[in-house]
Amino acid sequence: MQLSDISYIKSLLSKHGFKFSKELGQNFIVDGSVCPKMAELALGTDKDFGVIEIGPGIGVLTRELSRCAKKVVAIELDKRLIPILKETLSDCDNTEVIHGDAMKLDLHALIKEKFEGMRVAVCANLPYYITSPIIMGLLEEKLPLDNITVMVQKEAAERLCAAPGDRECGAVSAAVSFYSKPEILFGVGRDSFLPPPKVDSAVISLKILDKPPISPKNDAFFFKCVKAAFAQRRKTVANSVSATLHLEKAKVTEILESVGISPLARAEALTLKELSDLSDSLYSILN
């Protein structure tokens, strides 16, 4: 398969009458050096991995994963790509393509059925518009995953991998750090895709933690508190939390001071532990 040859790919797509969908954020990876590197970094030398790929496109990454893993299940939303994938993956006997929406499928059941006894990873080139929902969905479902290795917009990569306390940190950064150890692996230029997007990309790794680095009294309330703290980024934590959770600012200020946080601090300056301390204090008062 010449899936890094632009002429071949265009001919393949033309044969199947395929046209790119902006609505689905379709930008297929065509750089032959990117996918082998992604697969290697996601799976290492362990040939017993089971891999879930979300949005295989025409199967460029899928083929590399099939070489490195014991089994690959690729989930594709666009039914127009199914016959194309049947052709490009015809010699990949350990690969199965499922037509469906990864955000709606029961992935716990899928893993149990398809990957019994295997370590499981997710590896994908994600459409930009569903990056955060997909990643947070995978993490919040607490799936039995070893790691998540995905290609995303460069700006999103920096945000997702920002450590609590860093300027780039946001609510999603704190949530990612709660469930995993995030790392930017390498950058990918816009010319590596067909059609080329208007921005560059990066591959990130999320190593799933056995347990979170903090233990808030209530996980759901912790995430609610984090979202409240970051809801109005230009404002102080005291202002953002009081406005979002509809609490008196004086009371929020008192709570912040009681856990050693300056009421004038902004959310991006807080560590995960400080966010947890704030959450616990608010939870004790409100519940």
C-alpha positions in Angstrom: 0.0 0.0 0.0 1.3 3.4 -1.0 -0.6 5.3 1.6 2.1 8.1 1.8 1.9 8.7 -1.9 -0.4 11.7 -2.5 -1.2 10.6 -6.1 -2.1 7.1 -5.0 -4.3 8.4 -2.2 -6.1 10.8 -4.5 -6.7 8.0 -7.0 -8.0 5.7 -4.2 -10.4 8.3 -2.9 -11.6 9.2 -6.4 -12.2 5.5 -7.2 -14.6 5.4 -4.2 -16.2 8.7 -4.9 -15.0 10.1 -1.6 -14.9 13.8 -0.8 -13.5 15.2 2.5 -16.0 16.4 5.1 -15.3 19.7 6.9 -18.1 18.8 9.3 -16.2 15.7 10.4 -12.9 17.5 10.6 -11.2 15.1 8.1 -7.5 15.6 7.6 -5.8 12.3 6.8 -2.2 11.7 7.8 0.0 11.0 4.7 3.5 11.5 6.1 5.1 8.0 6.1 7.4 8.8 9.0 4.8 9.9 11.6 2.7 6.7 12.0 5.5 4.2 12.7 6.8 6.6 15.4 3.4 6.9 16.9 2.9 3.2 17.0 6.3 2.5 18.5 5.9 5.1 21.2 2.4 3.9 22.1 3.2 0.2 22.3 6.9 -0.1 22.7 8.1 -3.7 22.0 5.1 -5.4 23.6 3.5 -7.4 20.8 0.6 -8.5 23.1 -1.2 -5.1 23.1 -4.7 -4.6 22.0 -5.3 -1.2 20.4 -8.4 0.9 19.9 -8.0 3.4 17.1 -10.6 6.2 16.8 -11.1 7.6 13.3 -8.7 5.5 11.1 -9.4 7.6 8.0 -7.9 5.6 5.1 -5.9 3.3 7.5 -2.3 4.8 7.4 -1.9 4.6 11.2 -4.0 1.4 11.4 -1.5 -0.5 9.2 1.4 0.5 11.4 -0.5 -0.5 14.6 -1.3 -3.8 13.0 2.4 -4.5 12.7 3.1 -3.7 16.3 0.0 -5.0 18.2 -1.7 -8.3 18.7 -5.0 -6.9 17.7 -6.4 -3.6 16.4 -10.0 -2.4 16.5 -10.5 0.7 14.5 -13.8 2.7 15.1 -14.9 4.8 12.1 -17.9 7.2 12.1 -17.9 7.9 8.4 -19.5 4.9 6.6 -18.1 6.2 3.3 -14.7 5.1 4.5 -15.6 1.5 5.4 -15.1 0.2 1.8 -11.9 2.1 1.5 -10.6 0.6 4.7 -11.6 -2.8 3.6 -9.3 -2.3 0.6 -6.4 -0.7 2.4 -6.4 -3.1 5.3 -7.1 -6.3 3.3 -3.8 -7.9 4.3 -4.1 -6.9 8.0 -5.5 -10.0 9.5 -5.4 -8.8 13.1 -7.4 -5.7 12.4 -11.2 -5.2 12.7 -13.1 -2.0 11.6 -16.3 -1.1 13.4 -18.6 1.5 11.9 -19.8 3.6 14.9 -19.4 6.6 17.1 -16.6 6.1 19.7 -18.3 8.6 22.0 -21.5 6.5 22.1 -20.1 2.9 22.0 -19.8 0.9 25.2 -16.0 0.7 25.2 -15.9 -1.3 28.4 -17.9 -4.1 26.7 -15.8 -3.7 23.5 -12.5 -4.2 25.5 -13.9 -7.2 27.3 -15.1 -8.8 24.1 -12.1 -8.0 21.8 -9.1 -7.8 24.0 -9.4 -10.3 26.8 -6.1 -10.9 28.6 -4.3 -8.1 26.7 -2.9 -4.8 27.8 -5.0 -2.1 25.9 -4.0 1.2 24.5 -5.8 3.9 22.5 -3.9 5.4 19.5 -5.5 7.8 17.1 -5.2 10.9 14.9 -8.2 12.8 16.4 -10.3 15.3 14.6 -9.6 18.7 16.2 -13.3 19.5 17.0 -13.7 16.4 19.3 -10.3 16.3 20.9 -11.3 17.3 24.5 -14.6 15.4 24.5 -13.0 12.2 23.3 -10.0 12.4 25.7 -12.1 13.3 28.7 -14.6 10.6 27.8 -11.9 8.0 27.7 -10.5 9.1 31.0 -13.7 9.6 32.9 -15.0 6.2 31.8 -12.0 4.7 33.8 -11.4 2.2 31.0 -8.7 -0.5 31.6 -6.2 1.3 29.5 -2.4 1.4 29.7 -2.0 4.7 27.7 -3.6 7.0 25.3 -1.4 8.3 22.4 -3.1 10.8 20.2 -2.3 13.4 17.6 -4.1 16.7 18.2 -3.8 20.4 17.3 -0.5 21.8 18.7 -2.3 24.4 20.8 -4.6 21.7 22.3 -1.5 19.5 23.0 0.1 22.3 25.0 -3.1 22.9 26.9 -3.8 19.3 27.7 -0.3 18.6 28.9 0.1 21.8 30.9 0.8 21.0 34.6 -1.4 22.6 37.3 0.3 25.8 38.3 1.5 26.5 34.7 0.2 29.5 32.8 -1.3 27.3 30.0 -3.2 25.2 32.6 -7.0 25.1 32.3 -9.8 22.9 33.7 -9.1 20.2 31.1 -5.4 20.2 32.0 -6.2 19.7 35.7 -8.6 16.8 34.8 -6.0 15.2 32.5 -3.4 15.4 35.3 -5.9 13.8 37.7 -6.2 10.6 35.6 -2.8 10.4 33.8 0.7 11.6 33.3 0.6 13.7 30.1 3.6 14.4 27.8 4.1 16.0 24.4 6.1 13.4 22.3 6.8 15.3 19.1 5.4 17.9 16.7 3.8 17.2 13.3 3.7 19.9 10.6 0.5 20.8 8.7 2.0 19.5 5.4 1.8 15.9 6.8 -1.9 15.9 6.2 -4.3 15.7 3.3 -5.9 18.2 3.0 -3.4 20.3 5.0 -5.1 22.0 8.0 -4.3 25.6 8.9 -2.4 24.7 12.1 0.3 22.3 13.2 -0.3 19.3 15.3 1.5 17.3 18.0 1.4 13.8 19.4 0.8 13.4 23.1 1.0 10.5 25.5 -1.3 10.1 28.5 0.0 7.3 30.7 -2.9 6.2 32.8 -2.3 6.4 36.6 -3.1 3.5 38.9 -4.7 6.1 41.2 -5.0 9.9 41.1 -2.2 11.9 42.8 -4.8 13.5 45.1 -7.8 12.2 47.0 -10.6 14.7 47.1 -13.6 14.0 49.3 -15.8 13.8 46.3 -14.5 13.5 42.8 -17.6 14.9 41.1 -17.6 18.0 43.3 -13.8 18.3 42.7 -14.3 18.6 39.0 -17.2 21.0 39.5 -15.0 23.2 41.6 -12.2 23.1 39.1 -14.5 24.2 36.3 -15.8 27.0 38.5 -12.2 28.1 39.3 -11.4 28.3 35.6 -14.7 29.5 34.4 -13.6 33.2 34.3 -9.9 33.0 33.7 -9.3 36.7 33.7 -10.7 37.0 37.2 -9.3 35.8 40.6 -10.2 32.4 41.9 -12.4 34.1 44.6 -14.4 36.0 42.0 -14.7 33.1 39.5 -15.8 30.5 42.2 -18.2 32.8 43.9 -19.8 33.8 40.6 -20.0 30.4 39.1 -21.2 28.5 42.3 -23.4 31.4 43.4 -21.6 31.8 46.8 -20.8 35.0 48.7 -17.4 36.3 47.8 -16.5 36.9 51.4 -17.2 33.2 52.2 -15.1 32.0 49.3 -12.3 34.4 50.3 -12.4 33.0 53.9 -12.2 29.4 52.6 -9.3 30.3 50.3 -7.3 31.9 53.1 -8.1 28.9 55.4 -6.3 26.5 53.0 -3.4 28.9 52.3 -4.5 30.2 48.9 -4.4 33.9 48.2 -7.9 35.2 47.2 -6.1 37.3 44.5 -4.6 34.2 42.8 -5.8 33.0 39.5 -6.8 29.4 38.8 -3.8 28.6 36.5 -1.5 29.4 39.4 -3.0 26.7 41.7 -1.5 23.2 42.0 -3.7 20.1 41.9 -3.3 19.8 45.7 -4.5 23.4 46.2 -7.5 22.8 44.0 -8.3 19.7 45.9 -8.0 21.5 49.3 -10.3 24.2 48.0 -12.8 21.6 46.7 -12.8 19.7 50.1 -13.4 22.9 52.1 -16.3 24.0 49.8 -17.7 20.4 49.9 -17.8 20.3 53.7 -19.7 23.6 53.8 -22.2 22.9 51.0 -23.0 19.2 51.7 
